[in-house]
């Protein structure tokens, strides 16, 4: 079979939202893309739809990013299907709001496992494959503005994304000598299913007085006057897998419309 021009890429948590938009852009740029997600029904439907535009460029793998064997299997599948793994986007993550004084150990462990440990495993398994094949690859991690400033109703999420930033820096130092760059991007409020659920959860726990209020309240703090769409995020992420970012590693680029200025 003919492999894609740019080789292979994996995007975790890509059945919907930001991950899906990133996967579509990777295919536009000449990569074959393995969509790795916990939701087979949505993931397979996404692959079928995206393959209509880019035939044969997409495949699906059911992956729990906290399970090393499943991540390693996805990396091997990407290499089998597309000849190599050149880009790894560690995007899978979730949030569950709880008032600060009511945060449970279960919530803490679950969020840290997926959002932080999942990123560590993703970096490790992708990098090992890249090194074995002499690939000068790009590893990109989804952080968040919450990793730069803590939010009391989702402190575990904030902590998990701060960990992603630190893992990005540590990975960059560890892998620079192998020709692998490790960078991150930090979205703000993005109109995706994750944020819709978060908004609903905040309403149910009494942090907002009506559905949609949490997101609109956040939007009022954004200098550009609106929440982001996934397409607003893709341009910056595309830069991180392009040759234009070859002399950049260990960085986190914020894409929040001017919500958090640092």
Secondary structure as UniProt FT lines:
FT   TURN            5..6
FT   STRAND          8..12
FT   HELIX           17..28
FT   TURN            29..30
FT   STRAND          32..37
FT   HELIX           40..53
FT   TURN            55..56
FT   STRAND          58..62
FT   TURN            65..66
FT   HELIX           68..82
FT   STRAND          87..90
FT   HELIX           100..102
FT   HELIX           105..112
FT   HELIX           113..117
FT   HELIX           118..132
FT   TURN            133..134
FT   STRAND          138..142
FT   HELIX           145..147
FT   HELIX           152..154
FT   HELIX           155..175
FT   HELIX           176..178
FT   STRAND          181..187
FT   HELIX           193..204
FT   TURN            205..206
FT   TURN            211..212
FT   HELIX           213..219
FT   TURN            220..221
FT   TURN            223..224
FT   HELIX           230..241
FT   HELIX           243..245
FT   TURN            246..247
FT   STRAND          252..255
//
